[in-house]
Amino acid sequence: MARSINQVILMGRLTRDPEQRTTSTGKTIASFSIAVDRGGDSDAADFFDVTAWEKLGELVVQYLAKGRRVLVQGRLRQDTWDDKETGKKRSKVEVVATDVTFLDGPSDGAGSNQSSNSNSSSQKTDDVVIEDIDDKPIDLSEIPF
């Protein structure tokens, strides 16, 4: 028998700064939305509301802002309710994030220059390349583990 699967992976840019709130039980929630380009020649995008709970939500609020690129992994959740004004049933689908990967550095957001990125890469140490490798077999008794 097949199990149900509810998993979503989205990559896009934040359309607004994350907002943080606390539930009545003291849990932290961060809410934000992302725009995901549809690709092709058009400038069309799809927009998704995302929530991140507790520590993940705190990190999102601390490090992300409008325009930053992210990779969001999570599940879809649909909420339904009765509209108090019209009495009609309403529903909303949102992404509940289980992981948010920050794809930009703080200065790499939309429209920023890349100069700080090149400065940080020039401070890295050069990789060591070993050129003299012989073809002798490895003596396994010399390995310490």
The first five atom37 places (N, CA, C, CB, O) and aatype in JSON, in Angstrom:
{
  "aatype": [12, 0, 1, 15, 9, 2, 5, 19, 9, 10, 12, 7, 1, 10, 16, 1, 3, 14, 6, 5, 1, 16, 16, 15, 16, 7, 11, 16, 9, 0, 15, 13, 15, 9, 0, 19, 3, 1, 7, 7, 3, 15, 3, 0, 0, 3, 13, 13, 3, 19, 16, 0, 17, 6, 11, 10, 7, 6, 10, 19, 19, 5, 18, 10, 0, 11, 7, 1, 1, 19, 10, 19, 5, 7, 1, 10, 1, 5, 3, 16, 17, 3, 3, 11, 6, 16, 7, 11, 11, 1, 15, 11, 19, 6, 19, 19, 0, 16, 3, 19, 16, 13, 10, 3, 7, 14, 15, 3, 7, 0, 7, 15, 2, 5, 15, 15, 2, 15, 2, 15, 15, 15, 5, 11, 16, 3, 3, 19, 19, 9, 6, 3, 9, 3, 3, 11, 14, 9, 3, 10, 15, 6, 9, 14, 13],
  "atom_mask": [
    [1, 1, 1, 1, 1],
    [1, 1, 1, 1, 1],
    [1, 1, 1, 1, 1],
    [1, 1, 1, 1, 1],
    [1, 1, 1, 1, 1],
    [1, 1, 1, 1, 1],
    [1, 1, 1, 1, 1],
    [1, 1, 1, 1, 1],
    [1, 1, 1, 1, 1],
    [1, 1, 1, 1, 1],
    [1, 1, 1, 1, 1],
    [1, 1, 1, 0, 1],
    [1, 1, 1, 1, 1],
    [1, 1, 1, 1, 1],
    [1, 1, 1, 1, 1],
    [1, 1, 1, 1, 1],
    [1, 1, 1, 1, 1],
    [1, 1, 1, 1, 1],
    [1, 1, 1, 1, 1],
    [1, 1, 1, 1, 1],
    [1, 1, 1, 1, 1],
    [1, 1, 1, 1, 1],
    [1, 1, 1, 1, 1],
    [1, 1, 1, 1, 1],
    [1, 1, 1, 1, 1],
    [1, 1, 1, 0, 1],
    [1, 1, 1, 1, 1],
    [1, 1, 1, 1, 1],
    [1, 1, 1, 1, 1],
    [1, 1, 1, 1, 1],
    [1, 1, 1, 1, 1],
    [1, 1, 1, 1, 1],
    [1, 1, 1, 1, 1],
    [1, 1, 1, 1, 1],
    [1, 1, 1, 1, 1],
    [1, 1, 1, 1, 1],
    [1, 1, 1, 1, 1],
    [1, 1, 1, 1, 1],
    [1, 1, 1, 0, 1],
    [1, 1, 1, 0, 1],
    [1, 1, 1, 1, 1],
    [1, 1, 1, 1, 1],
    [1, 1, 1, 1, 1],
    [1, 1, 1, 1, 1],
    [1, 1, 1, 1, 1],
    [1, 1, 1, 1, 1],
    [1, 1, 1, 1, 1],
    [1, 1, 1, 1, 1],
    [1, 1, 1, 1, 1],
    [1, 1, 1, 1, 1],
    [1, 1, 1, 1, 1],
    [1, 1, 1, 1, 1],
    [1, 1, 1, 1, 1],
    [1, 1, 1, 1, 1],
    [1, 1, 1, 1, 1],
    [1, 1, 1, 1, 1],
    [1, 1, 1, 0, 1],
    [1, 1, 1, 1, 1],
    [1, 1, 1, 1, 1],
    [1, 1, 1, 1, 1],
    [1, 1, 1, 1, 1],
    [1, 1, 1, 1, 1],
    [1, 1, 1, 1, 1],
    [1, 1, 1, 1, 1],
    [1, 1, 1, 1, 1],
    [1, 1, 1, 1, 1],
    [1, 1, 1, 0, 1],
    [1, 1, 1, 1, 1],
    [1, 1, 1, 1, 1],
    [1, 1, 1, 1, 1],
    [1, 1, 1, 1, 1],
    [1, 1, 1, 1, 1],
    [1, 1, 1, 1, 1],
    [1, 1, 1, 0, 1],
    [1, 1, 1, 1, 1],
    [1, 1, 1, 1, 1],
    [1, 1, 1, 1, 1],
    [1, 1, 1, 1, 1],
    [1, 1, 1, 1, 1],
    [1, 1, 1, 1, 1],
    [1, 1, 1, 1, 1],
    [1, 1, 1, 1, 1],
    [1, 1, 1, 1, 1],
    [1, 1, 1, 1, 1],
    [1, 1, 1, 1, 1],
    [1, 1, 1, 1, 1],
    [1, 1, 1, 0, 1],
    [1, 1, 1, 1, 1],
    [1, 1, 1, 1, 1],
    [1, 1, 1, 1, 1],
    [1, 1, 1, 1, 1],
    [1, 1, 1, 1, 1],
    [1, 1, 1, 1, 1],
    [1, 1, 1, 1, 1],
    [1, 1, 1, 1, 1],
    [1, 1, 1, 1, 1],
    [1, 1, 1, 1, 1],
    [1, 1, 1, 1, 1],
    [1, 1, 1, 1, 1],
    [1, 1, 1, 1, 1],
    [1, 1, 1, 1, 1],
    [1, 1, 1, 1, 1],
    [1, 1, 1, 1, 1],
    [1, 1, 1, 1, 1],
    [1, 1, 1, 0, 1],
    [1, 1, 1, 1, 1],
    [1, 1, 1, 1, 1],
    [1, 1, 1, 1, 1],
    [1, 1, 1, 0, 1],
    [1, 1, 1, 1, 1],
    [1, 1, 1, 0, 1],
    [1, 1, 1, 1, 1],
    [1, 1, 1, 1, 1],
    [1, 1, 1, 1, 1],
    [1, 1, 1, 1, 1],
    [1, 1, 1, 1, 1],
    [1, 1, 1, 1, 1],
    [1, 1, 1, 1, 1],
    [1, 1, 1, 1, 1],
    [1, 1, 1, 1, 1],
    [1, 1, 1, 1, 1],
    [1, 1, 1, 1, 1],
    [1, 1, 1, 1, 1],
    [1, 1, 1, 1, 1],
    [1, 1, 1, 1, 1],
    [1, 1, 1, 1, 1],
    [1, 1, 1, 1, 1],
    [1, 1, 1, 1, 1],
    [1, 1, 1, 1, 1],
    [1, 1, 1, 1, 1],
    [1, 1, 1, 1, 1],
    [1, 1, 1, 1, 1],
    [1, 1, 1, 1, 1],
    [1, 1, 1, 1, 1],
    [1, 1, 1, 1, 1],
    [1, 1, 1, 1, 1],
    [1, 1, 1, 1, 1],
    [1, 1, 1, 1, 1],
    [1, 1, 1, 1, 1],
    [1, 1, 1, 1, 1],
    [1, 1, 1, 1, 1],
    [1, 1, 1, 1, 1],
    [1, 1, 1, 1, 1],
    [1, 1, 1, 1, 1],
    [1, 1, 1, 1, 1]
  ],
  "atom_positions": [
    [[0.84, -1.17, 0.0], [0.0, 0.0, 0.0], [0.89, 1.25, 0.0], [-0.95, -0.01, 1.21], [1.83, 1.34, 0.79]],
    [[0.58, 2.18, -0.87], [1.39, 3.39, -0.99], [1.09, 4.35, 0.15], [1.13, 4.09, -2.35], [-0.06, 4.49, 0.58]],
    [[2.12, 4.99, 0.64], [1.96, 6.02, 1.66], [1.7, 7.36, 0.99], [3.2, 6.1, 2.58], [2.01, 7.54, -0.19]],
    [[1.15, 8.28, 1.73], [0.95, 9.63, 1.22], [2.25, 10.41, 1.31], [-0.17, 10.36, 1.99], [3.07, 10.17, 2.21]],
    [[2.44, 11.34, 0.39], [3.63, 12.18, 0.4], [3.18, 13.63, 0.31], [4.6, 11.82, -0.77], [2.37, 13.98, -0.54]],
    [[3.7, 14.46, 1.18], [3.43, 15.89, 1.15], [4.77, 16.58, 1.33], [2.39, 16.32, 2.26], [5.19, 16.84, 2.46]],
    [[5.42, 16.88, 0.24], [6.74, 17.5, 0.27], [6.84, 18.52, -0.84], [7.86, 16.44, 0.15], [6.4, 18.28, -1.97]],
    [[7.43, 19.67, -0.53], [7.6, 20.71, -1.53], [9.0, 21.31, -1.38], [6.5, 21.81, -1.38], [9.51, 21.46, -0.27]],
    [[9.6, 21.64, -2.52], [10.9, 22.31, -2.55], [10.76, 23.5, -3.49], [12.06, 21.33, -3.02], [10.4, 23.34, -4.66]],
    [[11.04, 24.69, -2.97], [10.89, 25.92, -3.75], [12.16, 26.75, -3.64], [9.67, 26.73, -3.28], [12.78, 26.8, -2.58]],
    [[12.54, 27.4, -4.74], [13.67, 28.32, -4.71], [13.18, 29.65, -5.29], [14.9, 27.76, -5.5], [12.67, 29.7, -6.41]],
    [[13.35, 30.72, -4.53], [12.92, 32.02, -5.0], [13.46, 33.13, -4.12], [0.0, 0.0, 0.0], [14.39, 32.93, -3.34]],
    [[12.85, 34.31, -4.28], [13.26, 35.49, -3.51], [12.15, 35.93, -2.58], [13.64, 36.65, -4.46], [10.97, 35.82, -2.9]],
    [[12.54, 36.41, -1.41], [11.56, 36.93, -0.46], [10.9, 38.17, -1.04], [12.22, 37.25, 0.9], [11.58, 39.05, -1.58]],
    [[9.58, 38.24, -0.93], [8.85, 39.4, -1.44], [8.64, 40.45, -0.37], [7.51, 38.96, -2.01], [8.22, 41.57, -0.66]],
    [[8.92, 40.1, 0.88], [8.79, 41.04, 2.0], [9.69, 40.54, 3.12], [7.3, 41.18, 2.47], [10.11, 39.38, 3.13]],
    [[9.96, 41.42, 4.07], [10.75, 41.02, 5.23], [9.95, 40.02, 6.07], [11.14, 42.26, 6.08], [8.73, 40.14, 6.17]],
    [[10.61, 39.04, 6.68], [9.9, 38.09, 7.53], [9.29, 38.79, 8.75], [10.85, 36.97, 7.99], [9.86, 39.74, 9.29]],
    [[8.13, 38.32, 9.17], [7.45, 38.84, 10.35], [7.42, 37.75, 11.4], [6.01, 39.34, 10.02], [7.11, 36.59, 11.1]],
    [[7.73, 38.12, 12.64], [7.77, 37.14, 13.72], [6.63, 37.41, 14.7], [9.13, 37.19, 14.46], [6.32, 38.56, 15.01]],
    [[6.01, 36.33, 15.18], [5.0, 36.43, 16.22], [5.14, 35.22, 17.14], [3.57, 36.5, 15.61], [5.87, 34.28, 16.83]],
    [[4.44, 35.27, 18.26], [4.5, 34.2, 19.24], [3.09, 33.69, 19.51], [5.18, 34.68, 20.54], [2.16, 34.48, 19.67]],
    [[2.94, 32.36, 19.57], [1.64, 31.77, 19.86], [1.31, 31.94, 21.34], [1.62, 30.28, 19.46], [2.17, 32.35, 22.12]],
    [[0.09, 31.62, 21.71], [-0.32, 31.72, 23.11], [0.43, 30.72, 23.98], [-1.83, 31.5, 23.25], [0.51, 30.89, 25.2]],
    [[0.96, 29.67, 23.37], [1.75, 28.68, 24.13], [3.23, 29.03, 24.16], [1.56, 27.3, 23.53], [4.02, 28.28, 24.74]],
    [[3.62, 30.15, 23.54], [5.01, 30.61, 23.6], [5.89, 30.17, 22.45], [0.0, 0.0, 0.0], [7.09, 30.42, 22.48]],
    [[5.33, 29.54, 21.43], [6.13, 29.11, 20.28], [6.29, 30.27, 19.3], [5.49, 27.89, 19.58], [5.37, 31.06, 19.1]],
    [[7.47, 30.36, 18.7], [7.79, 31.42, 17.75], [7.45, 30.98, 16.34], [9.27, 31.82, 17.85], [7.74, 29.85, 15.94]],
    [[6.83, 31.89, 15.58], [6.51, 31.63, 14.17], [7.02, 32.79, 13.34], [4.97, 31.42, 13.97], [6.8, 33.96, 13.69]],
    [[7.69, 32.48, 12.24], [8.09, 33.51, 11.28], [7.28, 33.28, 10.01], [9.64, 33.46, 10.99], [7.15, 32.16, 9.53]],
    [[6.73, 34.37, 9.47], [5.97, 34.3, 8.23], [6.66, 35.15, 7.18], [4.51, 34.78, 8.44], [7.1, 36.27, 7.45]],
    [[6.75, 34.62, 5.97], [7.3, 35.37, 4.85], [6.72, 34.8, 3.57], [8.86, 35.33, 4.84], [6.06, 33.76, 3.6]],
    [[6.96, 35.45, 2.47], [6.5, 34.93, 1.19], [7.65, 35.0, 0.2], [5.26, 35.72, 0.66], [8.54, 35.85, 0.3]],
    [[7.6, 34.08, -0.77], [8.63, 34.06, -1.79], [7.99, 34.07, -3.17], [9.55, 32.81, -1.61], [6.87, 33.58, -3.37]],
    [[8.72, 34.62, -4.11], [8.32, 34.61, -5.52], [9.23, 33.64, -6.24], [8.4, 36.05, -6.17], [10.46, 33.71, -6.13]],
    [[8.62, 32.72, -6.98], [9.36, 31.72, -7.74], [9.1, 31.97, -9.22], [8.97, 30.27, -7.33], [7.96, 31.87, -9.68]],
    [[10.15, 32.29, -9.97], [10.01, 32.55, -11.4], [9.53, 31.29, -12.11], [11.35, 33.02, -12.01], [9.95, 30.18, -11.78]],
    [[8.65, 31.47, -13.08], [8.13, 30.34, -13.85], [9.1, 29.9, -14.93], [6.8, 30.7, -14.48], [8.96, 28.8, -15.46]],
    [[10.06, 30.72, -15.26], [11.03, 30.38, -16.3], [10.5, 30.76, -17.66], [0.0, 0.0, 0.0], [9.41, 31.32, -17.78]],
    [[11.26, 30.45, -18.68], [10.84, 30.8, -20.03], [11.09, 32.27, -20.3], [0.0, 0.0, 0.0], [11.9, 32.92, -19.63]],
    [[10.38, 32.81, -21.3], [10.59, 34.19, -21.71], [9.77, 35.18, -20.9], [10.26, 34.33, -23.16], [10.09, 36.37, -20.89]],
    [[8.73, 34.73, -20.23], [7.85, 35.66, -19.52], [8.44, 36.04, -18.16], [6.46, 35.05, -19.33], [9.29, 35.34, -17.61]],
    [[7.96, 37.15, -17.64], [8.38, 37.6, -16.32], [7.42, 37.12, -15.24], [8.48, 39.12, -16.28], [7.39, 37.68, -14.15]],
    [[6.65, 36.09, -15.52], [5.64, 35.58, -14.59], [6.31, 34.86, -13.42], [4.66, 34.64, -15.3], [7.37, 34.26, -13.56]],
    [[5.66, 34.95, -12.28], [6.14, 34.27, -11.08], [4.95, 33.74, -10.3], [7.0, 35.23, -10.2], [3.83, 34.22, -10.45]],
    [[5.21, 32.75, -9.47], [4.22, 32.23, -8.54], [4.65, 32.68, -7.15], [4.09, 30.66, -8.63], [5.84, 32.73, -6.84]],
    [[3.67, 33.0, -6.3], [3.94, 33.52, -4.96], [3.44, 32.53, -3.92], [3.28, 34.91, -4.76], [2.32, 32.02, -4.02]],
    [[4.29, 32.27, -2.92], [3.96, 31.3, -1.89], [4.16, 31.9, -0.51], [4.8, 30.03, -2.06], [5.19, 32.53, -0.25]],
    [[3.18, 31.69, 0.38], [3.32, 32.07, 1.78], [4.02, 30.93, 2.51], [1.94, 32.4, 2.43], [3.7, 29.76, 2.3]],
    [[4.97, 31.29, 3.38], [5.77, 30.3, 4.08], [5.76, 30.63, 5.57], [7.23, 30.25, 3.54], [5.82, 31.79, 5.96]],
    [[5.67, 29.58, 6.4], [5.85, 29.76, 7.85], [6.99, 28.87, 8.3], [4.54, 29.44, 8.63], [7.15, 27.74, 7.82]],
    [[7.77, 29.38, 9.23], [8.87, 28.62, 9.83], [8.72, 28.72, 11.34], [10.27, 29.16, 9.36], [8.53, 29.82, 11.88]],
    [[8.8, 27.61, 12.02], [8.52, 27.55, 13.45], [9.8, 27.55, 14.28], [7.7, 26.33, 13.77], [10.84, 27.07, 13.84]],
    [[9.7, 28.07, 15.47], [10.69, 28.05, 16.54], [12.08, 28.48, 16.07], [10.75, 26.67, 17.15], [12.21, 29.57, 15.51]],
    [[13.11, 27.67, 16.28], [14.49, 28.09, 16.0], [14.69, 28.45, 14.53], [15.48, 26.98, 16.4], [15.36, 29.43, 14.21]],
    [[14.09, 27.66, 13.63], [14.2, 27.97, 12.21], [13.58, 29.33, 11.91], [13.52, 26.88, 11.37], [14.15, 30.12, 11.14]],
    [[12.45, 29.61, 12.5], [11.8, 30.91, 12.31], [12.63, 32.06, 12.85], [0.0, 0.0, 0.0], [12.7, 33.12, 12.24]],
    [[13.26, 31.84, 14.0], [14.12, 32.88, 14.58], [15.3, 33.18, 13.66], [14.63, 32.45, 15.97], [15.68, 34.34, 13.5]],
    [[15.89, 32.15, 13.07], [17.01, 32.35, 12.15], [16.57, 33.08, 10.89], [17.65, 31.0, 11.78], [17.29, 33.94, 10.37]],
    [[15.39, 32.74, 10.4], [14.86, 33.41, 9.21], [14.7, 34.91, 9.48], [13.51, 32.79, 8.78], [15.1, 35.74, 8.67]],
    [[14.11, 35.25, 10.62], [13.9, 36.66, 10.97], [15.24, 37.38, 11.15], [13.06, 36.78, 12.27], [15.39, 38.54, 10.75]],
    [[16.2, 36.68, 11.74], [17.5, 37.3, 12.03], [18.31, 37.56, 10.77], [18.29, 36.42, 12.97], [18.97, 38.59, 10.67]],
    [[18.28, 36.65, 9.8], [19.22, 36.72, 8.69], [18.62, 37.06, 7.33], [19.93, 35.45, 8.58], [19.36, 37.4, 6.41]],
    [[17.3, 36.97, 7.17], [16.72, 37.19, 5.85], [15.99, 38.52, 5.75], [15.77, 36.07, 5.51], [15.51, 39.05, 6.76]],
    [[15.9, 39.04, 4.55], [15.18, 40.28, 4.28], [14.64, 40.21, 2.86], [16.1, 41.54, 4.47], [15.01, 39.32, 2.08]],
    [[13.78, 41.13, 2.53], [13.19, 41.2, 1.2], [14.28, 41.18, 0.12], [12.32, 42.47, 1.06], [15.28, 41.88, 0.23]],
    [[14.06, 40.37, -0.91], [14.99, 40.28, -2.01], [16.0, 39.16, -1.9], [0.0, 0.0, 0.0], [16.64, 38.81, -2.89]],
    [[16.18, 38.59, -0.71], [17.17, 37.51, -0.53], [16.67, 36.22, -1.16], [17.46, 37.29, 0.97], [15.48, 35.92, -1.11]],
    [[17.59, 35.46, -1.75], [17.25, 34.17, -2.37], [17.3, 33.07, -1.32], [18.19, 33.85, -3.55], [18.21, 33.03, -0.49]],
    [[16.32, 32.16, -1.38], [16.25, 31.05, -0.44], [15.8, 29.77, -1.15], [15.29, 31.39, 0.72], [15.14, 29.81, -2.19]],
    [[16.16, 28.66, -0.56], [15.65, 27.35, -0.95], [14.84, 26.86, 0.24], [16.82, 26.34, -1.35], [15.39, 26.66, 1.32]],
    [[13.54, 26.66, 0.04], [12.64, 26.26, 1.12], [12.22, 24.82, 0.88], [11.4, 27.2, 1.21], [11.76, 24.47, -0.2]],
    [[12.38, 23.99, 1.91], [11.88, 22.62, 1.88], [10.84, 22.49, 2.98], [13.04, 21.57, 2.06], [11.04, 23.0, 4.09]],
    [[9.75, 21.82, 2.68], [8.72, 21.67, 3.69], [7.53, 20.9, 3.17], [0.0, 0.0, 0.0], [7.64, 20.08, 2.27]],
    [[6.38, 21.19, 3.77], [5.15, 20.51, 3.38], [4.06, 21.56, 3.18], [4.72, 19.46, 4.44], [4.15, 22.67, 3.69]],
    [[3.03, 21.19, 2.44], [1.9, 22.08, 2.22], [0.86, 21.87, 3.32], [1.27, 21.85, 0.82], [0.62, 20.74, 3.74]],
    [[0.26, 22.96, 3.76], [-0.82, 22.89, 4.76], [-1.96, 23.77, 4.27], [-0.32, 23.36, 6.17], [-1.76, 24.91, 3.85]],
    [[-3.16, 23.22, 4.31], [-4.34, 23.98, 3.9], [-5.18, 24.29, 5.13], [-5.16, 23.2, 2.84], [-5.57, 23.39, 5.88]],
    [[-5.46, 25.57, 5.31], [-6.35, 26.03, 6.38], [-7.69, 26.4, 5.77], [-5.73, 27.23, 7.16], [-7.73, 26.99, 4.69]],
    [[-8.78, 26.06, 6.44], [-10.12, 26.46, 6.01], [-10.83, 27.12, 7.18], [-10.93, 25.24, 5.47], [-10.65, 26.74, 8.33]],
    [[-11.65, 28.13, 6.86], [-12.4, 28.84, 7.89], [-13.62, 29.5, 7.26], [-11.52, 29.89, 8.59], [-13.72, 29.61, 6.04]],
    [[-14.54, 29.93, 8.11], [-15.72, 30.66, 7.66], [-15.43, 32.15, 7.78], [-16.99, 30.27, 8.49], [-15.04, 32.63, 8.85]],
    [[-15.61, 32.88, 6.69], [-15.4, 34.32, 6.68], [-16.48, 34.97, 7.55], [-15.44, 34.89, 5.23], [-17.67, 34.76, 7.32]],
    [[-16.06, 35.75, 8.53], [-17.01, 36.38, 9.46], [-17.9, 37.41, 8.77], [-16.26, 37.03, 10.61], [-19.05, 37.59, 9.17]],
    [[-17.38, 38.08, 7.76], [-18.15, 39.13, 7.08], [-19.15, 38.55, 6.08], [-17.21, 40.09, 6.38], [-20.3, 38.99, 6.02]],
    [[-18.71, 37.57, 5.29], [-19.58, 37.05, 4.23], [-20.24, 35.72, 4.59], [-18.8, 36.88, 2.96], [-21.23, 35.34, 3.98]],
    [[-19.7, 35.02, 5.58], [-20.23, 33.71, 5.95], [-19.79, 32.59, 5.02], [0.0, 0.0, 0.0], [-20.18, 31.44, 5.22]],
    [[-18.99, 32.91, 4.0], [-18.54, 31.9, 3.04], [-17.31, 31.17, 3.57], [-18.22, 32.55, 1.69], [-16.54, 31.69, 4.38]],
    [[-17.16, 29.93, 3.09], [-15.96, 29.16, 3.43], [-14.77, 29.74, 2.68], [-16.15, 27.65, 3.08], [-14.86, 30.06, 1.5]],
    [[-13.66, 29.87, 3.37], [-12.41, 30.37, 2.79], [-11.35, 29.31, 3.03], [-11.99, 31.76, 3.4], [-11.46, 28.5, 3.95]],
    [[-10.31, 29.34, 2.2], [-9.19, 28.43, 2.41], [-7.9, 29.08, 1.92], [-9.42, 27.08, 1.67], [-7.9, 30.01, 1.11]],
    [[-6.82, 28.57, 2.45], [-5.5, 29.1, 2.1], [-4.5, 27.95, 2.19], [-5.08, 30.29, 3.05], [-4.54, 27.16, 3.13]],
    [[-3.62, 27.87, 1.2], [-2.56, 26.87, 1.22], [-1.25, 27.6, 1.48], [-2.5, 26.05, -0.12], [-0.96, 28.61, 0.84]],
    [[-0.46, 27.08, 2.42], [0.84, 27.68, 2.7], [1.87, 26.57, 2.87], [0.78, 28.57, 3.96], [1.53, 25.4, 3.05]],
    [[3.13, 26.96, 2.81], [4.24, 26.04, 3.0], [4.7, 26.13, 4.45], [5.42, 26.35, 2.01], [4.99, 27.22, 4.94]],
    [[4.76, 25.0, 5.12], [5.34, 24.93, 6.46], [6.77, 24.44, 6.27], [4.5, 23.98, 7.43], [6.99, 23.28, 5.92]],
    [[7.73, 25.32, 6.49], [9.14, 25.02, 6.2], [9.72, 24.07, 7.24], [9.96, 26.31, 6.15], [9.52, 24.24, 8.44]],
    [[10.44, 23.08, 6.76], [11.23, 22.22, 7.63], [12.71, 22.56, 7.51], [11.0, 20.74, 7.29], [13.51, 22.23, 8.39]],
    [[13.08, 23.24, 6.41], [14.46, 23.68, 6.2], [14.45, 24.88, 5.28], [15.34, 22.52, 5.61], [13.74, 24.9, 4.28]],
    [[15.25, 25.89, 5.61], [15.41, 27.07, 4.76], [16.9, 27.27, 4.56], [14.73, 28.35, 5.4], [17.65, 27.48, 5.51]],
    [[17.32, 27.2, 3.3], [18.73, 27.41, 2.97], [18.89, 28.82, 2.42], [19.23, 26.36, 1.94], [18.22, 29.2, 1.47]],
    [[19.8, 29.59, 3.03], [20.06, 30.97, 2.6], [21.03, 30.89, 1.42], [20.65, 31.85, 3.77], [22.15, 30.4, 1.57]],
    [[20.6, 31.37, 0.27], [21.42, 31.25, -0.94], [22.29, 32.46, -1.21], [20.54, 31.0, -2.11], [23.24, 32.37, -1.99]],
    [[22.0, 33.59, -0.59], [22.79, 34.81, -0.76], [23.47, 35.14, 0.55], [21.9, 35.99, -1.24], [23.01, 34.77, 1.63]],
    [[24.59, 35.85, 0.44], [25.16, 36.47, 1.62], [24.38, 37.74, 1.89], [0.0, 0.0, 0.0], [23.57, 38.16, 1.06]],
    [[24.59, 38.38, 3.04], [23.82, 39.58, 3.38], [23.96, 40.69, 2.35], [24.25, 40.09, 4.71], [23.03, 41.48, 2.19]],
    [[25.08, 40.78, 1.65], [25.26, 41.86, 0.67], [25.02, 41.4, -0.75], [26.65, 42.43, 0.79], [25.24, 42.17, -1.68]],
    [[24.57, 40.15, -0.95], [24.36, 39.61, -2.29], [22.91, 39.7, -2.73], [24.81, 38.19, -2.34], [22.54, 39.05, -3.71]],
    [[22.09, 40.47, -2.06], [20.67, 40.56, -2.39], [20.43, 41.17, -3.75], [0.0, 0.0, 0.0], [21.38, 41.52, -4.45]],
    [[19.18, 41.29, -4.13], [18.82, 41.81, -5.44], [19.35, 43.22, -5.62], [17.3, 41.8, -5.63], [19.14, 44.09, -4.78]],
    [[20.05, 43.44, -6.72], [20.52, 44.77, -7.06], [21.79, 45.21, -6.36], [0.0, 0.0, 0.0], [22.23, 46.34, -6.57]],
    [[22.39, 44.37, -5.54], [23.61, 44.79, -4.85], [24.83, 44.4, -5.68], [23.69, 44.17, -3.44], [24.75, 43.58, -6.59]],
    [[25.95, 45.02, -5.34], [27.16, 44.7, -6.1], [27.85, 43.48, -5.5], [28.12, 45.9, -6.13], [27.55, 43.08, -4.37]],
    [[28.77, 42.92, -6.24], [29.45, 41.71, -5.81], [30.83, 41.99, -5.26], [29.55, 40.74, -6.97], [31.62, 41.05, -5.1]],
    [[31.17, 43.24, -4.96], [32.53, 43.57, -4.55], [32.9, 42.92, -3.23], [32.7, 45.06, -4.45], [34.05, 42.5, -3.06]],
    [[31.98, 42.84, -2.29], [32.3, 42.22, -1.01], [32.55, 40.73, -1.18], [31.17, 42.46, 0.0], [33.33, 40.15, -0.42]],
    [[31.92, 40.11, -2.15], [32.13, 38.71, -2.41], [33.54, 38.45, -2.92], [31.11, 38.2, -3.41], [34.18, 37.48, -2.52]],
    [[34.04, 39.32, -3.82], [35.38, 39.13, -4.36], [36.44, 39.4, -3.3], [35.6, 40.02, -5.57], [37.5, 38.78, -3.33]],
    [[36.18, 40.32, -2.36], [37.13, 40.58, -1.29], [37.26, 39.38, -0.38], [36.7, 41.79, -0.48], [38.38, 39.04, 0.02]],
    [[36.15, 38.72, -0.05], [36.23, 37.58, 0.85], [36.92, 36.4, 0.18], [34.83, 37.18, 1.32], [37.6, 35.63, 0.86]],
    [[36.76, 36.25, -1.14], [37.4, 35.12, -1.81], [38.91, 35.35, -1.92], [36.79, 34.91, -3.2], [39.67, 34.38, -1.98]],
    [[39.37, 36.61, -1.95], [40.8, 36.85, -2.05], [41.5, 36.58, -0.72], [41.06, 38.28, -2.5], [42.73, 36.43, -0.7]],
    [[40.76, 36.51, 0.38], [41.35, 36.24, 1.68], [41.52, 34.75, 1.94], [40.5, 36.85, 2.77], [42.2, 34.36, 2.89]],
    [[40.92, 33.9, 1.11], [41.01, 32.45, 1.3], [42.43, 31.99, 1.0], [40.0, 31.71, 0.41], [43.14, 32.6, 0.21]],
    [[42.84, 30.9, 1.65], [44.16, 30.35, 1.39], [44.1, 29.51, 0.13], [44.66, 29.51, 2.58], [43.06, 28.96, -0.21]],
    [[45.22, 29.41, -0.57], [45.29, 28.62, -1.79], [45.28, 27.14, -1.44], [46.55, 28.99, -2.61], [45.83, 26.74, -0.42]],
    [[44.66, 26.34, -2.29], [44.66, 24.89, -2.11], [46.03, 24.33, -2.4], [43.6, 24.23, -3.0], [46.74, 24.83, -3.27]],
    [[46.41, 23.3, -1.67], [47.68, 22.64, -1.88], [47.46, 21.52, -2.87], [48.27, 22.1, -0.55], [46.56, 20.7, -2.71]],
    [[48.29, 21.48, -3.91], [48.19, 20.44, -4.93], [49.41, 19.53, -4.78], [48.11, 21.06, -6.36], [50.55, 19.99, -4.83]],
    [[49.15, 18.25, -4.61], [50.23, 17.27, -4.5], [50.48, 16.71, -5.89], [49.89, 16.12, -3.48], [49.6, 16.12, -6.51]],
    [[51.72, 16.91, -6.37], [52.03, 16.49, -7.74], [52.81, 15.17, -7.77], [52.81, 17.57, -8.44], [52.76, 14.45, -8.77]],
    [[53.53, 14.86, -6.7], [54.39, 13.68, -6.72], [53.67, 12.53, -6.02], [55.76, 13.98, -6.03], [53.75, 12.38, -4.81]],
    [[52.96, 11.71, -6.8], [52.26, 10.55, -6.26], [52.82, 9.32, -6.96], [50.7, 10.65, -6.46], [52.85, 9.23, -8.18]],
    [[53.28, 8.36, -6.13], [53.81, 7.15, -6.74], [52.7, 6.11, -6.89], [54.98, 6.57, -5.9], [51.61, 6.27, -6.33]],
    [[52.98, 5.06, -7.64], [51.98, 4.02, -7.9], [52.18, 2.79, -7.05], [52.01, 3.64, -9.35], [51.69, 1.72, -7.4]],
    [[52.91, 2.91, -5.93], [53.13, 1.76, -5.06], [51.83, 1.39, -4.36], [54.24, 2.07, -4.03], [51.03, 2.27, -4.07]],
    [[51.61, 0.13, -4.09], [50.42, -0.28, -3.34], [50.49, 0.25, -1.9], [50.27, -1.83, -3.35], [51.57, 0.43, -1.35]],
    [[49.35, 0.48, -1.32], [49.28, 1.0, 0.04], [49.37, -0.16, 1.02], [47.98, 1.81, 0.27], [48.68, -1.16, 0.88]],
    [[50.26, 0.01, 2.02], [50.4, -0.99, 3.08], [49.32, -0.71, 4.14], [51.85, -0.96, 3.72], [49.4, 0.27, 4.87]],
    [[48.3, -1.59, 4.21], [47.18, -1.37, 5.12], [47.59, -1.43, 6.59], [46.12, -2.39, 4.86], [46.86, -0.92, 7.44]],
    [[48.73, -2.05, 6.9], [49.17, -2.12, 8.3], [49.63, -0.76, 8.82], [50.3, -3.14, 8.45], [49.75, -0.58, 10.04]],
    [[49.9, 0.2, 7.92], [50.33, 1.52, 8.32], [49.16, 2.45, 8.65], [51.17, 2.13, 7.23], [49.37, 3.54, 9.19]],
    [[47.95, 2.05, 8.34], [46.78, 2.87, 8.62], [46.43, 2.72, 10.11], [45.56, 2.47, 7.71], [46.27, 1.6, 10.58]],
    [[46.3, 3.83, 10.84], [46.15, 3.76, 12.31], [44.76, 3.31, 12.8], [46.45, 5.11, 12.9], [44.58, 3.15, 14.0]],
    [[43.82, 3.11, 11.96], [42.49, 2.72, 12.45], [42.0, 1.45, 11.81], [41.5, 3.83, 12.2], [40.9, 0.99, 12.11]]
  ]
}
